[in-house]
Amino acid sequence: MAEDVGANRGRIAAETMTNYLDALDRLMLIEPIPAWRPRMRSRTRLRTAPVHHFVDPSLGTAALNVGSDELRQDLHAAGPHFESLATGTAAVDG
């Protein structure tokens, strides 16, 4: 994530990334989804750090100025947005 935020300038400092995530969390714009652990006889987590999703997936598309037409034209981009919607809903319900 730090590399994505830094883009072509390179990775941002870990402290800066932590400050960004803390600010977004305090503003209640993101929700950390806990790491997934399979229940079937496994003690290993497949992911060790939480994944952060916007509380409303439309925040990401609005920030990118992307609408439904663009998402329909690029299903590889639409997939993560749908995943965020489904995962966020599952975290609230489950």
PyMOL commands that set and color helices and strands:
alter all, ss='L'
color gray80, all
select helices_A, chain A and resi 2-9+14-26+58-63+68-73+75-93
alter helices_A, ss='H'
color red, helices_A
select strands_A, chain A and resi 30-33+51-54
alter strands_A, ss='S'
color yellow, strands_A
deselect
rebuild
show_as cartoon
